[in-house]
Amino acid sequence: MPRLLSLFCYLLPWMSTLSPVLCGQEVATANDPAAMTETWQIGIVVTAEGGPCRGVFASTPVPMDWPEQTVHLVHQVKSPQIRRVKFRILREGVRQMVIEVPRLEDTETAEALLTFEVTKISPPRADETDAYQITRRSSRPARRYLQPSPYIESRHPEIVSIAQRIGLSSPNAWAQAESVYDWVRSHVQYQESQLKGALAALHDGNGDCEEMTSLFVAICRAQNIPARMVWVPGHCYPEFYLRDSQGKGCWFACQAAGERAFGNLIESRPILQKGDSFRIPGDPEKKNFRYAQLIGSLPGNGLVHPKIRIVH
C-alpha cells in the first residue's frame, strides 16, 4: 500500500496543457451563440459498512477542456475524513480525480463532489469532404490510435479481413470511413449487453454503444485510419482522424449507436475521456473507461473494504 500511495506524488496540476485539434476549432466559450452550458456534479462517495476501513484511495475521470468543450470548476465539497483531493492526467485523454481517506469508522461516509459548468459547442460541418486524406505520417498522438486496445482487436485476422473488404474502393477517405460506419450499423444490432468488445460484437451481430463503437474503431484502425472512443456519462461514441487538403489533421465524431450522425455529431453531455488504453498508477494492466478508475483499501483484522459509489 505505501508503494501505491507513493505514486500519488507525481499527480499533475489541475489545469491541462493539452492542445488537441478538431479542424481548427477554437476552445468552446460561453459567448459563442452555438454554445450549450450545463451544470454537472461528479465525484466519489465512500461508505464503511460492517466495520471500519482504512487506507482508502479511489480515482475517477472528470471533465477537462477539449476544443469542443470548456470546463469550469464552480464548487467543491470535501468531507473532513478525506486527507486530500488531487488530479492527474493519464496520457492526453483523461483527467482523474484522486482521493485518499486515512480511516472511516463503521457506517461513516466521506464524499468528494465537484460541480462543473461545461460549455459545449456544435462541431463545424466538414466541407469538401472529398479532399480529406488518410496519411501514413499521422502525428504521434494520432499514431497511437492505430494500435490495438483492450476490447478493440484491430489486428485480429477476422477484423483485418472485414477491413480489407469495406470501403477500400471508395472515391476518397471520407467515403471510406463512412462505408465502415454504415457497415457496422447494418451488421450489428443494438442490444444492451455486458462489455464484450469489437470481436465479440462481430461474432454475435449485436451489442450496445460500447461494442458498436469498438468495432467501428477497430475496423478503421485496420484500414490505417486513426480512431478512438469518446466517453460521456452513460454513453460512448467514436472519432476518426483524417487530414485536409492543407495537411492539417482533423478529428470527426459520429454516432455508432442511435440516430445516424456521421462527421458532425452534436452531444451535450460532458466528455469524460477520449481514448481507450490507459495505465493507471498502481494497476499494471491497461484499462478502458469502465476500468479507468482505481479503488482500494488496506485489509486487516477488524477492517472491511468500503462501499464506493461514483457520482455522475
N, C-alpha and C positions, 0 to 999 in steps of 0.2 A: 504493500500500500504506500509506504513513503516514496517508493520509486515512481508510482503512478502520480502521486500528488506533486512530486518534483517537476513533472512535465508541465505543470501549470505555470512554471516560472517564465516560460517564453511566450505566454499569451500576448497577443498583439493588441495595440490600442484600438479604441472603438472606431475611429474613422479609417476607412479603407483607402488605399492609394491606387485602386484598380481603375483601369480606363478601358472597359470593354467597348466594342464597336458594334453599332447597329445602323449601318448605312448612313453614317454621318449625322445621325440624330443626336441632338443635344440632350443633356440630362433633363428629365421632366421638371417643370416648375409650375407652381400654383397659378401663375399669371397666364399660362397657356390656355387659350379658350377651349382646347380639346381635353384639358386635364380633368381627371377624376380623383378626388381626395376622399379617403375613407379612414376611419379610426379602427385600429386592431389592437387587441391585447394578446400578448404571447408570453408564456412563462412556464415555470416549473413549480409544482406543489408536492411536498414531501410529507408523508404521514407515518408515524411509528404505530404499528398495530400489533398487539400481542406482546409487547415488551419494548425496552429501549433499543436504540440503534446509535452507532457512532461511525465517524469517518465517512460520512455520506458525500458523494460527489455525483453530479449529473450535468449533462450538456444537451442542448437542443438548438437547431438552426433558428436564426432570427433574420428579419429582412435587412437588406443593405441596398445601397444605391446601385442602380443599373441605368443604362441610357433611357430605358422606358419607365424608370421608377426612381423617385426620390423619397428618402425615409428620414423622418424626424422623430426622435425620442422625446415625448412630451410629459411622461410621468413614469415613475418607478416606485414599486412597493417592494420592500425587502424586510422580512421578519428578522427580529433580533438574533434568532438562533443561527442565521446564516453568517458565516465568517466573512465571506467575500463573494462578489459577483464580478466576473471578468468576461472578456470577449476575446475570441481568436478567429483567425482566418484559416480555413483549410483550402490550400491552393488558392485559386482565384474564384471559386464558385460558391462558397458558403461561408457565412459568418455564424459562429456559435456563441451562445451564452453559456458560461460555465459557472456552477455554484458549488460551494463547499460548506457542509454543515458538520461541525465537530461532534455534536451529540443531540439526540432528541429523546425525551422521555416517552414512556408509553402513552399513546393517544395524542401526543403533541404533534402539531402541524407547523411546518415552515413553508413560506412561499416567496418566490421572486417573480413578480409580474411586471412586465414592461408594456406601456401603452405607446403605440406609434401612430403618427399620421403618415399615411402612404399616398403619395400622388402618382398616378399613372396617366400616361398619355397614349393615345391611339398610335399604332405604328404607321409609318408612312407607306403609301402604296408603292409597290415596286413597278417602276416604269421601264419600258424597253426590256422586257424580260428575256428576249432572245439574245441580248448582249451579255448575259451572265455566263460565267465560265467555271468549270472545275479545273483546279490547278494542282499540280503535284508539288508546288512550292508554297504551300499554305504557311501561315505564320506559326511559330512554335506553339502558342496556345491552341490554335485550330488543329494542328497535327495530333495533339493529344486525343482529339475526338475522332481519330481514325482507328484507335486501338480497341480491342475487346474490353468489356467491363463486366462486373457482376450482373448476371441475367441478360447481358447483351452479347451473345455469342457470335460476333460478326465474322469470325474465321471458321466457324463450323462448316463442314462441306455442304450440308443441306442449305444453309443460308447463302453461302457463296454461289451455289448452283442457282438458287432463285434469283440472286442479284445479277447473274450473268444473262438472265432471260428477260429482265424487266427494264424497259425504257432505254436500253443501250442504243437503239436505232432512232431515238427521239431527235428532233431537229436541233435541240440546244439543251444546255444543262438544266435550265428551269423546267422544261418539259420532262426531262429525265427524272428529276426529283418528284415532279407531280405524278408521273407514272408509278413510282414507288408508293406514293401516298395513296393513290386510287387503288392500287393492288392490295395494299394492307387493309383498307377499309372494305373492300369487296370480298376478301378471303378470311377475315377474322370478324366473327360476330361478337358484338359487345355482350359480355356476360360477367357479372360480379364474380370474382374468384380470389383465391389466395395468391400471393405473389409467386409467379412461376417463370417469368422471363420470356424472351423472344422465341427461343427454340420450342418451348412447350406450347406457346400460342400458335406457332406454325403447325405443330403436330395436332393440336386439339381443334384448331379452327375457331377458337373463342378466347376471350379474355377481356379484362377491363381496361381502363385508360393506361395503366402501367404496362400491360402486355402489348397493347396496340402501339404505344409509344416506343417501347423497347424494340419491337420488330421493325418499325419504320427506321429507327436509328441504326439498328444492326445492318439492314439492307443498304442503307445509304453509306455506311462505313465500308461495307464490302465493295461498293462501287467507287470508293475513294472520295466520297462526299463527306466532309466532316459534319457530324450531327451529334446532338446531345439532348438530354432530358432537362426539362424545366419543371420545378415543383412549386405549387401554390397550395394553400390549405385545402385538403381533401381532393386534390386533383393533380395531374401532370400532363404535359404536352411536349412535343418535340420542336427543336430548332435545327435548321440545316444551314450550311455555310457555303456561299458562292462568292466569286469576285466579279465586280462590274467591269465595264469596258475600260476604265481607268486603272484597273488592277487593285481596287480597294475591296477588302473583304467585308462581307455583309452577312449578318445572321437574320434568318427569316423564320418566324414561328408559324405553326399550323396546328389544327385541332385533330388529333388522331381519332379520338372518341367523341362523339357528339355531332353537333351541326357542322356541316362542311365549311371549313375555313382554311385556305391554303395560302400562306405567304403574308397574310395580313390579319392575324388573329388579334382580337380585342379581348383582353382578360383583365377584369377589375381587381381580382384578388392579389395580394402582395406576393411577389416572388420570394420564396424562402431559400431556394437553391437552384443553381444551374450546374449540371454535370451529374455524373453517375459512378464515380470511382474515387473514393477518398480514404485516406488513412487517418484514423482518429488517434490522437496520443493516448497511449495506454491500451490500445487494441491492435494486435498485429495484422488483422485481416482487413482487406479493402471492403468498403461498405458502399451501399447506395443510400438513398434518402431514408428509407424506413429504418435503417440501422445507423444513420449518421448522428447518433446520439449515444453517449456513454453513461451508463448508470451503474453504481456500485456502492458498497459499504464494507466495513470491517466486521466479519462474523466473530463470534466468541461466546464464552459462557454467559448465558442470560441475555444475549443480544439477538436481534432479529434484523432481517433485511427490510427496509422501509417500503411502503407503497408509494410509487412515484407517478404522478399524472402530468402529462404535457398539455399545456393550455394553448389552443389556437383560437 
